[in-house]
Amino acid sequence: MRTAATRIGALAGIGVLAACAPAPAPDRASEPAPPTPAASTSPTPPTCSPEGIRITELGVDAAMGLRAMGLELVNCGDRPYVLEGYPAPSLRDADGDPLTVQVIPGARPITAGFDQPPTRVVLRPGERAAAALLWRNLVTDATAVASNGAHLDVAPLPGRPAYPVELDGPIDLGNTGRLGVSAWKRYDGPSATKPPAPSDLPSLAPTPDSRL
């Protein structure tokens, strides 16, 4: 068996001989076809909606069964966009069927600390706002089926059109059937294009008057 050095030397010799030999006329028919560019595997970014906004997930923070998901709303239009209130989320299961969920503005029955009243936010083109969805993954009744929201739709405010928001994982409500929302506020933190640090999401530290 030849050593690696012998094999390398043989390959080098072939290269020298090939360089000295006259180059044959190119055979166009036998030339390999140029490689086809590989299809991009990066996800398609959400498009700007007809009303000039884009809503995306910022990530999920979890502690002691409490979940907080950040939502980012970007004014991707060409005129100011006004927010004053709470986002209006709805959930669908893996088959796309709607789930019965009680949406709680301020999230007070779920936890404390997210009940700041809404303020008027005027977003100029390119500016952003954020809100949080809050829930507890609890199963308190063995006879009730636990709910997992596989698909999320969010309207920026009640009565406005809702848009699908891509999720990294299911919204595991257990059998609580409750989803809290915080009010929109101006947001200058990390964009949804990269995962935020846990400190960029609403704090999940328990408070003395937190309730299940």
C-alpha positions in Angstrom: 0.0 0.0 0.0 1.4 3.4 -1.0 1.9 6.0 1.7 0.1 9.3 1.7 3.3 11.0 0.5 3.5 8.7 -2.5 -0.1 9.3 -3.4 0.4 13.1 -3.2 3.5 12.9 -5.3 1.7 10.8 -8.0 -1.1 13.4 -8.1 1.5 16.2 -8.4 3.2 14.4 -11.3 -0.1 14.0 -13.1 -0.7 17.7 -12.8 2.8 18.5 -14.3 2.2 16.1 -17.3 -1.2 17.6 -17.9 0.3 21.1 -18.0 2.9 20.1 -20.6 0.4 18.2 -22.9 -1.4 20.2 -25.6 -4.9 21.2 -24.6 -7.5 19.2 -26.5 -10.3 21.1 -28.3 -13.2 21.7 -25.9 -16.1 19.3 -26.4 -19.1 21.4 -25.6 -21.5 18.5 -25.6 -19.6 16.7 -22.9 -19.2 19.8 -20.6 -21.1 19.4 -17.4 -24.0 21.7 -16.9 -23.4 24.6 -14.5 -24.5 23.8 -10.9 -28.0 24.9 -10.0 -28.0 27.3 -7.1 -29.3 25.7 -3.9 -32.7 26.9 -2.8 -32.6 29.2 0.2 -33.7 27.5 3.5 -34.0 30.8 5.4 -37.6 31.5 6.4 -39.5 34.1 4.5 -39.9 37.2 6.5 -43.5 38.3 7.3 -44.8 40.8 4.7 -46.2 44.2 5.5 -50.0 44.0 5.9 -52.4 46.2 3.8 -52.8 48.6 6.8 -49.0 49.0 7.0 -48.0 46.9 10.0 -46.2 43.6 10.7 -46.6 41.6 13.9 -44.1 39.0 15.0 -43.1 37.0 18.1 -40.2 38.3 20.2 -39.7 35.1 22.1 -41.1 33.3 25.3 -39.9 33.6 28.8 -41.0 31.1 31.4 -40.9 30.7 35.2 -42.9 28.7 37.7 -45.5 27.7 35.1 -46.0 31.3 34.0 -45.3 32.1 30.4 -44.8 35.5 28.8 -44.5 35.9 25.0 -43.3 39.2 23.6 -45.1 40.6 20.5 -43.5 43.2 18.2 -45.6 45.5 16.0 -43.6 47.4 13.3 -45.0 50.3 11.3 -43.8 49.1 7.9 -46.1 51.5 6.1 -45.5 55.1 4.9 -47.7 57.0 7.3 -48.1 57.3 11.1 -49.9 54.4 12.8 -51.9 54.9 16.1 -52.2 52.4 18.9 -54.1 52.8 22.1 -55.2 49.6 23.8 -54.5 45.9 23.9 -53.7 43.4 21.1 -56.6 40.9 20.3 -55.2 37.4 20.0 -57.0 34.2 19.0 -55.7 30.6 19.0 -56.2 27.6 16.7 -55.3 24.0 17.3 -53.1 21.9 15.1 -56.0 21.2 12.7 -56.6 24.9 12.4 -59.8 24.8 14.4 -60.5 27.8 16.8 -59.9 27.3 20.5 -62.2 28.8 23.1 -60.0 31.2 25.1 -60.8 33.9 27.5 -58.6 36.9 26.6 -57.9 39.1 29.7 -56.7 42.7 29.1 -54.1 43.4 31.8 -53.8 39.7 32.8 -54.9 40.5 36.4 -56.5 37.1 37.2 -53.3 35.4 35.8 -50.6 37.5 37.4 -49.9 41.0 38.7 -47.6 43.6 37.2 -49.0 43.8 33.7 -52.0 46.0 34.3 -50.6 49.3 33.3 -53.4 51.2 31.5 -53.1 51.8 27.7 -51.5 55.0 26.5 -51.7 56.5 23.0 -48.7 55.5 20.9 -48.1 57.1 17.5 -45.6 55.1 15.5 -43.9 56.8 12.6 -42.7 54.6 9.7 -40.1 52.2 11.0 -41.0 52.6 14.6 -42.1 49.7 16.8 -44.4 48.9 19.7 -44.5 45.8 22.0 -46.9 43.9 24.1 -47.0 40.6 26.0 -49.2 37.5 26.0 -49.3 35.8 29.4 -50.6 32.4 30.5 -50.1 29.6 33.0 -49.5 26.0 31.9 -51.8 24.5 34.6 -53.9 21.3 34.6 -56.3 21.6 37.5 -59.1 19.4 36.3 -58.4 15.8 35.1 -61.7 15.7 33.2 -60.9 18.8 31.1 -58.8 18.5 28.0 -55.6 20.6 28.0 -55.4 23.1 25.2 -52.3 23.7 23.0 -52.5 26.7 20.6 -50.6 25.6 17.6 -51.5 28.7 15.6 -51.8 32.3 16.7 -53.6 35.2 15.1 -53.3 38.7 16.4 -55.3 41.9 15.6 -53.5 45.1 16.7 -56.7 46.2 18.4 -60.1 44.7 18.8 -62.2 45.2 15.7 -59.1 45.4 13.4 -58.0 42.7 11.0 -56.0 39.8 12.6 -52.8 38.5 11.1 -51.1 35.1 11.6 -48.0 35.2 13.8 -45.4 32.4 13.4 -44.7 30.6 16.7 -41.6 28.8 17.9 -43.7 26.4 19.9 -47.3 25.9 21.1 -49.1 28.1 23.6 -49.7 25.5 26.3 -52.6 26.8 28.2 -53.2 23.6 30.1 -56.9 23.6 30.9 -57.0 27.2 32.2 -58.5 28.5 29.0 -57.1 32.0 29.9 -54.7 34.3 27.9 -53.7 37.6 29.3 -52.5 40.6 27.3 -50.6 43.7 28.2 -51.1 47.1 26.6 -49.1 48.2 23.7 -46.1 50.5 24.5 -43.3 52.0 22.5 -40.5 49.5 22.0 -36.8 50.2 21.2 -35.4 46.8 22.2 -33.9 44.0 20.1 -35.9 43.3 17.0 -37.8 40.1 16.3 -35.1 39.3 13.7 -32.9 38.0 16.5 -33.9 36.3 19.8 -34.0 38.7 22.7 -32.3 38.3 26.0 -34.6 37.2 28.9 -34.3 40.7 30.4 -35.9 42.2 27.3 -39.2 40.3 27.9 -41.6 41.2 30.7 -40.3 40.1 34.1 -41.8 36.9 35.4 -40.7 37.4 39.0 -43.5 36.4 41.3 -45.2 39.2 43.2 -47.0 39.0 46.6 -50.4 39.3 45.1 -49.8 37.1 42.1 -52.8 34.7 41.6 -53.3 31.5 39.7 
